[in-house]
Amino acid sequence: MQNNSNVYLSNNLPNIYMQLNGWSIVRVLGSDKKKYLNNQFTIDMNLIDLHNYKIGAHCNINGKVWTSFFIFKYYDCYLYVVRSSICKKHLYELKKYSLFSKVDIFEDNSFRLFGLCGSNSDFILKDVLSIRFNQHTSVIVRDDLIVLKIDQPVNRYLILVHESKVKNFLTCMKYKIFLSISMQWLALDIEACFPIIDKKISGYFILQSLDLKKWDAIDFNKGCYYGQEVLCKYENKKINKFTVCSLIGNNSFFHPKIFESVEYLDDKSGHKFHVGVVLSWVYIYPKKILLQIRIKKIFLKKKNIFFIKSNPSVNFFVFTR
């Protein structure tokens, strides 16, 4: 089948697969792996079983998020998926205190990452890979193949294929489905309001203000971990004023900058307000642009019109499916 380089919203999504070039895989080995990660990550590692992954985060001592991730068990180790741009920095911070622990943490290049989505993706998964999920399972491991099911904004699948099996995987897929680009997966993450934490964003925002609590990426009851004291105080005082949302506008040439100011003009008062910053963006077919922003909750109204400070001529609206 031919390639498809367009990027779509989930309600117009064709059946496609793509290689995910913007994401990396980390492997954690060693007898102390669970204990060590439990002292570093915001989730309770004891709750990860063989059939379900967890979304978690790694924070600095001030509760600011270095990265978020999808983590799961793989035989005698843990694997997790992070954005490639922050992987090196994250590993440096994560391994700082590993000297006296029996743990080995490294970027794993033995797998390639793919995404699969579309209305018939369940059937394609079963037909090509002989894999079928049930309601109690979110990850399936088959030797050199690992598949994670993600249900936001629509059902889609994150597939890890061992290098030795990639050629066979690609051969099987190309006769069944269109090949797309990794920006499609990014667009679905943005539409789902899953925070995109790349290098420029890493270490700047506290976990709750990136709406990671919504993804069950924090446990307030487990033992100590980096940033816990700040995060718990922030939670108990109920002072979070921010959330993550998607905005959409009609333009295919405008190139926003990460961290750029998002503003709102009040028609009644004539006052201009800074409401948030750009976290990520992607062009959508046809001739639209989808933004992910961190926004003050009080401005999150469907009727509001927003704009980017550097290009106020392009109007943006809260995206709803």
N, C-alpha and C positions, 0 to 999 in steps of 0.2 A: 504494500500500500504506500501511497505518497505521503510526504511530510505535511504537517500543518503548523505553520509558525504563528498563527493568530492566537491571541489570548482572550478567553471568554469569561463572562460571568457564569455562575453556577447554573442559572436557569436556562442558559443556551449552550451548555457544555456538551460537546460531542464525545464519543468514546475515543480516548487517547491515552497514550503512555508517554513518558518523558524521562530522560536521564537527569538527575538532580545534581547539577554541578556546583551549586552554592551551599551544599551541606556536607558535613564530615561525620565520620563514625569514630567513637572513642571506645577502647576496650579496657576493662579493669580486671586484673587477675590478682591472685594471692589470698592467703588464708584470712587476712584482716580486711579484705575488700569491703564487706558489708559494714563493719564497724567504722572503718575510715570514712566511707562515703556518707554514712549516717551522721557523722560529726561535721560534715562539710555541706551537705545538701539540705534543702528545706523540707524534703519529704521523708517519711518513715520508710527506710529501706526494707524493714521487716514485712511490709505490706505488699511487696512485689512478689508475685508468684509466677509459675511457668506459663500461665495462660493469659496474663494481662500486663500491659505496660503501665507506667506512670509518667505523667508530666511533672517535672520538677524544675528547680532553679538552683543556681550557685550564686551566693551573694558575698559581698565584702563585709567587713566588720560593722559597717554602718547600714547594712540592710539594702544596699544598692545592688542591683542585679548585674552580675557578670554575663550570665547566659541562662537561657532556659533550654530544656531538652526533653526528648522522649527516651526513657530508659526501660530496659527489660533484661530478663535472664537469658543467657545463651550457654547451655551446658554448665561448665565450671566457672563462668565469668559473667560480668555484666557488659552489655553494649548500650551505648546511647548515641543519639543523633543531635548534633549542634550545627549552628551556622558556621561555615568554613572561615569567614572573616575574623571570627573571635576565637576560633579553636586554639590557636597557639597561645594567646594571652590567658585564656581559661585554664589550659593545662599547666602553665607556669604557676598560676595562683593556686590551683588545686594540689599540685605536688610539693608546695613549699614545706609542708609539715609531714611528709611521708617518710622521712629518713629512718625513723624508728618503728615503722609499721611494715608488715609483710604485705606489700601491695605494689603492683606494677601497673602504671597508667600510661597509655600511649594512643596516638592516632592510628587507627587500624585501616590499612590500605588494601586489605585482602578482599573487601567487599565493594561492590558498586551499588549506588542508590538509584532507584527508579520510583516514579509515581504512576499510578493507574487511576483513572477516573472516567466518569460518564455513566449514563443511565443503565448500560449493559455491563458495567465493570464486574458485577458479581458473577455473571454468566461467563465472562472472559476468564476471570480468575479460576473458576471451576474447570472450564474447557481446556485452557492452556496449561495451568499449573496443578490441576486436580486439588485445589484448596477451596474449602467452604467453611465460613465462619458460622457460629451459633451465637445466641444472645448473651452467652456467658463468657465469650472469648474475644480478646482484642489483639492477640498476637499468636501466630502459628509458626513454629520452627520445624523445618524439614531439612536436616543436615546442612546443605550449602545454600539453603533458601529460607529467608525469614520475611514474613508479611505482617504488617501492622494495619489494623483497620481504624480509620479516623472518620467520625460521623459528622464533622462540621466543615464547611457549611452544608455539604452533602456527603454521602458515603464515598470514600476514596481510600486508596491503599498505598502505603509506603512499603516498598519491596527492596530487600537487601539480597543481592545475588553474588555469590562467591566468584572471584575472577575466573576460576576454571570453568564456570558454567555460563558466563556472560554470552559467549558466542551462540550457544544453543538457545539461551533465553531470547536473544534478539532475533534469531531465525524464526522461532515459534511466534513471536509477537508480530513480526512484520506482515505476516499473512492474515492476521486477524484484526488489526487495529491501526489507526494513524499514529505516527510519531510526532510529538509536539516538542515544545521547549520548556525549560525549567521555570521560566517566568510564569507559566500557567499555574504551577504549584504555589508559587509565591502569591499570585493573585487570590487563590483559594484561601491561603492563610490570612491574607488581608481581609477578605470578605468575612471570614470566621471571627475576625477581631482577635486572632492569636498574635501576641506582640512579636514583631520582627526585631530581634536584638542583634544588630550587626556591630561592627567595630566602633563606629562613631557613637552608638547609643550605649554600649556596654559600660557599666559602672556609674551611670548618671541618675537612675531613677529607682526609687524604693519599690519593692515587689508589689504591694497592693495598688500603687498608682499606675502600674502596667496591667492591672486587671488579671494578674496571674492567679489570684485567689479563686476566680471564677472557674479556672481550669483545675482546681484542687491541687495546686502546685505548692501548697504549704501546709505543714502540720504544726499546730500550736501546742500539742500535748506530748510530743516526744522529747528526748533529751536535748542537750545543748548542741547548737550548730552555729556556724558563722552568721552573724547578723541577727540571731534570734532575739536578743534583748531589745534591740531597736524595733524589730518587726512586731513583737508582742506589745510593746508600749504604743506603737502606732495603731495597732488593732484595737487595743483596749480603750484608747481615747477617742476612737471613731473619728479620726481627723482627715481621712482620705477624701480629697476633693476632686480626684481625677479618675478617668476611665480611658479605655482604648476604643476607638470607633473607626468606621470607614466613611469617607466622603467620596462623592463621584461628581465629575464635571465633564463638559463637552469640549475636549481639546486633545489633539494627538501630537502636538509639537512642543508644548510647554514641558520644561524639564525642572521639576522642583528639586530642592536640596534638602538632604537629611538635616534635621534640627531647625529647618526654616520656620519662621513664625506663621501661625495660622490666625487670621483675624476675623472679626465680626463687626458689622456696622449696624447699629441700632437705628431704625428708621425714625422712631419717635423723638429720641433725644439728639440724634446726629452724632452720638459718641461712638468712637471706634475702640474695640476691646481686643486685647491679645487673649486668645482662648486656648491655644495649645501649640504643639510643634509636630512637624512631619517626622514619622518614624520610618516609613517606607512608601513606595508608590510603584505603579505599573500601568502601562498603556493597555487599554481594553478595546477589543474589536466590537463595533466600528467607531473610531474617532472619539473615544472617551478615555479618561484618566481616573484611576482609582487610587485614593490616598489612604494610608493608615496614619492616624494621628493620636497623640495623647492629649486629651481635651479636658477642660474643667466641666464637671458634670452639669453645672447650672446652665450651660450654653447648649446642651445636647437636646435640641428640639428639631423635629423634622422640618418645620417651616423655615428655620433659619437659613440664611445664605452666608456662606463663608468664602474667604479668598486668601490667597497666599500673598504675603507682603510684597514680594518681588514682582508679582504679576497680578494686580488687583482686577484686571479686566476679565479673568476667568472665574466664573462663579462655581462654587461647590455646594452640594447638598448632602445631608446625612443619607447614607445608602441603606436602603431596606429592600429585602427580597420579596 
